[in-house]
């Protein structure tokens, strides 16, 4: 599998993007605190049938700092529309997990004529419940004060990302993520990661707005997701009137915990949606 890596200038910063394959375009949005490589288990199969575009979020992977005028998730959606313009993508399917699912949904609401199909995984467009919002904001304040992701925050993040079974079916994955979190570039934490976290957990209430979506849509949640419980996914699917899929034996980063299941789920959905 060969991917072309591009650095694209957007709003005074640089977004790193992986592109591979030919055919209808599929735009991938990764989780907060991950990057485009999160999709590695599905990239080969997807790029065999589609043109896959996988950007790194601001401050994540090899992308630069978040542009100064970025204020909310809608701004992230607008920036990805600009990315589509730069790459001459008139219309595409959008697949997003966690934060990626949030901006993907906002993009579909903002420019529905440009989204041929939508997949939202392990995400929610409802406002963050106050108890978890306050807990997340406390962790972000600790990161901001330390200039690193402190060990207790790393431990909490790993517990939220993965089910206990991750060490059995994906040995080394948890430690790889822990190492990346512990060694994150301090400048990017402060100028991008912390502000993005506050946008994510302080997001607007947009659940009702999803009822306006008419493109083929799939909502999926890991059965053991602690961060975004299955009830949230079911509520979104009910609001849209679309299919909901419960991904067995998977936590929040479901595509890493159940890679084969998610690959088949996405391929089957896209084959039906992009006809």
Residue, then its C-alpha position, 0 to 999 in steps of 0.5 A: x500500500x503506497x500513500x502519498x503524503x502532502x503538506x497543505x497550507x490552510x489558514x496560515x498553518x499546514x495540514x498533513x494529509x495521506x492520499x491513496x487509491x482511485x475512485x469515489x473519495x472517502x475522507x477519514x477523520x481520526x479521534x482526538x489524541x490520535x492521527x491519520x495512522x489510527x486508520x492503518x488497519x482499514x487503509x489498504x482495503x479502503x484504498x483498493x476501492x476508493x480514493x482515500x484522504x486521511x488528514x491529521x488534525x491540527x497539532x496531531x501527527x504531522x500537522x501544524x498548529x491550529x489556525x488562530x481563528x478556529x473557535x468551534x467544531x463548525x470551524x473544523x468542518x469549514x477547514x475540511x471543506x477548504x481541504x476538499x476544495x484544495x484537493x478538487x473534491x466536489x463530493x465525498x463520503x466522510x467517515x469520522x470517529x470521536x472528534x472526527x465524527x463530530x466535525x464530519x457531522x458538522x460538515x454534512x450539516x453545513x454542506x450536505x450537497x458535498x457529502x455522498x455518505x456519512x459514517x459517525x463512529x464512537x461519537x456524539x452530537x449532543x452536548x457533553x454531560x456536565x459531569x464528564x465535561x467538567x472532568x475533561x476540562x480539569x484534565x485539560x487544565x492539568x495538561x496546560x499547567x504541566x506542558x505535558x500530558x501527566x501520567x494520571x491523565x495518560x492512564x485515564x485516557x487509556x482507560x477511556x480509549x480501550x476495553x480491557x481486552x486490548x492487551x490480548x487481541x492487540x498486544x503493544x497497542x496500549x503502550x504505543x499510545x501511552x508512549x505517544x501521549x507522554x512524548x507529545x510536543x509541548x508547543x502543540x499541546x498548548x496551541x492546539x491539543x488543549x484548545x481542541x479538547x475544550x472545543x470537543x467537550x464544550x461542543x454545542x447541542x446539535x442532536x436535533x439538527x441531525x434530523x435534517x440529514x438525508x444522505x446515506x448514514x451509518x452510526x456505530x459504537x463499540x459495545x464497551x465504549x466508556x467515553x461515548x456509550x452506545x446509548x448516545x449512538x442509538x440516540x443519533x441514529x434514531x434522530x436521523x432515522x438510519x442504521x445503528x451498529x454495535x461493534x462487539x468486543x470494542x471500546x472507544x477506538x473501535x477500529x483498532x480493537x475490532x479491525x476486521x469487523x470495522x473494515x467489513x462494516x465500512x466496505x459493506x456500507x460504502x458499497x451500498x451507499x456509493x452506487 
